[in-house]
Amino acid sequence: MMDNNKLIKGMAAGALLGGAIMMLDKETRQYVIGKSKTAACSCRNAAQHPSEAIHTLRTNYESFSERLNNGIDQAIELLNKIEAALNKIGEVDEAVNNQLGSADNSKEAS
């Protein structure tokens, strides 16, 4: 239990130290400040217009869900095509092996 606690504390300290060191870079600092201002503005807007924020969240969720479902459908379709191609290859391989076996049998009979 104590080792787990030390690990988490060490990871948190490392993350804080790494973040502090990165803030020495001017571009990183400007990026963080810009993103923080954008997030604060978004939070303020959501607090002032909660129903609009919920509507936007629901709309974005539905859009994401639809895109995810389409992607899953396309992946399933692709997997079905791959399976069909592999089955065809297996059938061709079996037919070739049968023909080779027939050829070998006819050579042995001669």
Contacts in CASP RR format, 6 or more apart in sequence:
PFRMAT RR
TARGET T0000
AUTHOR 0000-0000-0000
METHOD contacts of the structure
MODEL  1
MMDNNKLIKGMAAGALLGGAIMMLDKETRQYVIGKSKTAACSCRNAAQHP
SEAIHTLRTNYESFSERLNNGIDQAIELLNKIEAALNKIGEVDEAVNNQL
GSADNSKEAS
22 28 0 8 1.000
23 29 0 8 1.000
23 32 0 8 1.000
45 53 0 8 1.000
46 53 0 8 1.000
END
